[in-house]
Amino acid sequence: MDDELKIIFGKSNPMFGQELEFVTNEMLASYPIVIYETILSSELIETIRLELNNVPRIITVDSRGSLLDIIRNTPAVTIGTNSSVPYRHTPFYHDVKTLPLKQSSFSMEVGWVSRADYAPNEAGAYFIERLTEITRE
């Protein structure tokens, strides 16, 4: 799946109560951005700095629970792709919104790679099937 960048934020962010269709770079200038730390996060952080050039602060966390707690309880935002899909399907995320970042010069590609001779087990096959269904919605 290739998708435009999404901005994710909770009720503590002033944008939550507004009827917005998208978020602009200028709107993000006031809010810290929380990034889940992975092997690729340094590249993502650099891309964000170049793309948004007014980011007040970038916060890195090593726990998705911490990321969710921060965006739920502070004005901070996070960045993702096709994020509205899992948030729509999981009641745990009822108090966050996702909106596209308008005029972003990059997108995110999500997928999986395996060896040609690999056949996933039943749980793996179910996961791939369900993920594919959800991302097509």
N, C-alpha and C positions, 0 to 999 in steps of 0.2 A: 504494500500500500504506500502510495506517495501522497502526502497531505500537506496542506498549508499549516503554518505555525499557529498554535492555539495558546491563548493566555488563560490561565486558570487562577481563580481567586475566590476567597470566601466572604462571608457576611461582614467581616471587619474592614473590608475594602470599600471605600466610598462608591466605587463603580457598581457594586452588587445591587444596590437599590435603584439604579438607573435603567432605563429601557434602551440599552445599547445593542447594536447589531455587530459591532467590531470594536477593537481597541487600536489606537494609533501609537506610534513611537512617543509622541509628545505626552500622551496620557500616562505612559509608563514611567516617565521621567521622575515622578514623585515616589515611586514604590520600589523597595528592595526586591530583587529577584532571587528566588530560592532554587538551587540546582541540586538534584540528586547526584552524588559523586559516584562516577564510574570511571572506567579506563579512558573513555572518550570525553569526560567532562571538561578537561582543560581546553580541548578544541572547541567545544560548545560554548564555554565561557568566553573565549577569544572572539568567536563569531558573534555572540551577543554584544560584547563590547563594541565591535566594529559596526554592527547593525544599528544598535540603539544609542550609541555614543553619549548619552546623557544618563546612563544607569547610575543611580546614587550609590548602590551597594549590591554586591552579589554575595549571597550566603550559600555555602555548600554544606550539605548534610549527608550522612551515610546511612540514613534510615528513611524509608518511604513514610513510615508513621510520623517521624519528626517533620518531614516535609508537609504532610497533610495537617499536622497540628499547627505549624507556623502559618500556612495559608488560611486556615480556619480562624485563627485567633489574632492575627495581625493584618495590617494592610498589604503585606507582601504578596507577590504573585509568583507563579511558576510557569514554565513553558513546557508544552507537550505537543503531541500530534494526535489528531482524531480523538482527543480526550473526552469529548462529550459522550462518546459511545459507552465506555465503561461506567462513566458517572451516571448515565441514564439507567443502566441495568443493575446498579448496585446501590441499595438504599443507604449504605454507609456514607455515600458521598452526596447526600441530599442537600447539603448546605454549601456547595461550591458551584460556581458558574464557569463555563468555558466559552470564549469568544475568539474568533479569528483575529490575527494581527494584520491590520490593513497595510498594504504596500510593503510587505516584507519581501526582501530580495532572495530569500531562501526557503526551502521546504524541508521536511523530514521524510525519510524513507524507512519503513519498518518491514521487516521480513524475517525469514529464517533460512538457514543454509544447512544442507546435510550432504553426506557422501552419497554417490550414485547408488551404492549397494546397501544403503541403510533403509530399513523398514521400521517405522516407529511401532512401539508396543501399543496395546489397546488404549492406555491412558494418553500416550503421546498423540495417537491418531485422533482421539476425541478432542484433545486440546487444540490441535491444528484445525480440525473441522470447525469447532466452535469459534475460534479466533477469526477464521476466515468468514464465517457467517456474520459475526458481530461487526467486522470492519466493512462489510458490504452494505450495512444498513444506512 
